[in-house]
Amino acid sequence: MLTNNTLYHERQRGNYCRLHAINNLIGKQICALPTFDRLCDEYDNINKFDKGSSKRLHIFYNNGNSYNNFGYVLNKCGYKTKMTHYDYYNNKTVNHNSKTLGFILYSNSHAFCILKYQNKFYLIDSLRPKEIIVDPLTYCNRGNMGVIRVDE
């Protein structure tokens, strides 16, 4: 997951925070911008959404478990994960286990990740200059934020 024993931190380019969150969670660029656009268009077509919806108009679509635009891209890039989605609007109690890779967090305008590395959790946000250590349970249980726990 790590290159040269350092955390991978992809910085913001355009309106691609969802792509940056995925790449940062995996620890390398698993998907480039053109591929991400194509996969989002495929996801929109399969789900009968307007073309471009999942890449430009909406941060997150979820049809249950790993079947959301994050899970779709991860799967298409060869990463089989299990996802647990915690509701954006209601109170939530987020937890983790030994198989947890990290979390993808999203609001109506931004997405980023918290990565588990060497039993610590690092917030990696494409808009921030560097990673910071966080308590994921405290951070993820904040209001007005959707959370997806990603497990191996």
N, C-alpha and C positions, 0 to 999 in steps of 0.2 A: 503493500500500500504506500510506502514512502520511498522517495528517491533521495539518495545521499543522506539518509537518516534525518531528514527534515520534513516538516509538514508541507504538503502541496497547497499553495494558495493562489488560485486563479483570480485575478482582479477583474473588475467590472468592465465590460465592453458592450456598449449599446444597451439594449433592453433584454439582456440574456442572463439575468440573475438565476433563473431556474437551471439553465445549463451549467453555470458556474457552481451552483450548489451541488449538482450531481457530480461534476468532475472533482470538486473539493472533497466530497464525501468519499469517493473512491481513491483519491490521492494521486490522480494523474488525469491527463486529458483522454477520456475514453470516447468523447464525442466532440466533433468540431462544429462550428456554426452551420455550415451548409447541411450536414447530416442531421443536426438537431431540427432545423427548419423542415427538412423532408419528413422526419419521424413525427413531428407535431402535425404536419399536414395529413399523414397516414392516420394518426390517432383521431383527428377531426373527422376524416372521411369514414372510418369504421364506426364512429359514434354519432354520425349524422349531424355534426356541428358545422357551423359555417367555417369555410377554409380560412385558416389564419387565427382562429379563435384561441387555440391553446398555446400559440407561440407569441401572440401580441396582445390580445384583448383580455385574457384572463390568466391569472397566476396559476390556478389549480382547478382541475376537474377530477372527480373521484367517482368511480363506479364500484367501489368496494375493494378492500384488501390491497393487493399490489396493482390492481388495475386502475391506475391513474396515470397522468402524463409523465410523472417521474418514474413510476414502475415500468411503464411502456418503454421509455427510452433506455433505462437500465437493462431490461430484458433484451431489447433489440441489439444492445451493445455487448451482449453475452454475459450479463450479470444476473444470476438467479437470486432473488432476495425475497424475504417475507416482509410485508409492511403492515404495520398497525396504525390506523388513522385515528387521531384524536380530534374530536369535533372542534371546529373553529369557534362556534358561537356559544356552546354550553360549557359549564365547568368541566374540567377534566383532571384526572389524576394520572400523569404520565409516569411510566416506570421503565426499567431496562433490565436486561438479563445478560448472561454470559455470551450469548450469540449476537448481542446488539453491536452493530457497526457504528451507529450514530443516529442522528435525527435530521430530518429536513423540516425546517420551520418556514412558514409563509404567512404573509398578511395580504391585503388586497393590492399591495404595490411592490412587494419585495419577497425574495426567498434566499435562504442561506442554510448552512448546516452546522451541526455540532458533531464532531468526530471523536470516537473513542480511540485513544492511542496510549498504550502502556498504562492502562487503568486510570487514565485521566481523560477528561472531556475538554475538547478545544472548540470554541466558537470560531468558525472560519466564515467570514462574511466578505464577499467580493467588494463591498464598499469600504471596508476597514483596512487600515494599512498593515495590520498584523493579526495573528491569532491570539486569543486570550483563553485562559483556563476558566471554566465555568462549572457550576453545579448544574447538571442538566435537569434535575428534577425541579429545582427552583426556577430555572430559566424557562423551561418548557411549560410550566404550569401557569404562566402569565396569561392574562386575558387578551382577547382580540388577536390571537395568533393560532393558526392551524399547525399541528404537529404530526409528523409521520415518523414513527420509529422504524428503522431499517435493520433487519436481522439477517444473518447469513442464511 
